[in-house]
Amino acid sequence: MDAADGLLLLSNQLFAMDLDTMSLKYRINAPVSVGQFLHVLHQSGLASRRPVNDLECLKGMLQNSNLIITAWDQDELIGIARSMTDFHHACYLSDLAVSQAYQGLSVGFNLQVLTQQQLGEHCKLILLSAPNSNEYYPKLGYQAHDRCWVLSRDEVLSKRAYSNAMS
């Protein structure tokens, strides 16, 4: 147990932390329904940047993630860190969402700590910040990376564009 984090490993799947009158539980790869995921996206403010009107897409996002750390207040999902990783070189933390009522209570920090603890010693944690969180991540030790590129699905890679890029 790392006393500074207040996290306790129990059977490699459940973490517990008491916050005054709140008792939160953290779980690794616990089942999350699309409804629970949708709820925490709305409660966190992340819904405006996620395909919340496409339930099939949300279902695929959950099913195809291979590392999901969740925070629970009893039966309510109040935080999620959803990642895709090889566990050795890179881990893309695609969603970090905490219900607004629980923000400022270290829930998001704990989700990141638990995510990182699942990774190998050389594995980098990579994320794209929400616009209003750009000041938060450097304080935790993240380094900005100016060579990240995003290709929207409606953009089509073309041989001509490739030829132009290579010349």
Secondary structure, DSSP 4 states (H G I P E B T S, - for coil): -BTTTTB-EETTTEEEEEETTEEEEEEES----HHHHHHHHHHHTGGGGTTTT-HHHHHHHHHT-SEEEEEEETTEEEEEEEEEE-SSSEEEEEEEEE-GGGTTTTHHHHHHHHHHHTS-TTPEEE----GGGTTHHHHHT----TT-----TTS---HHHHHHHH-
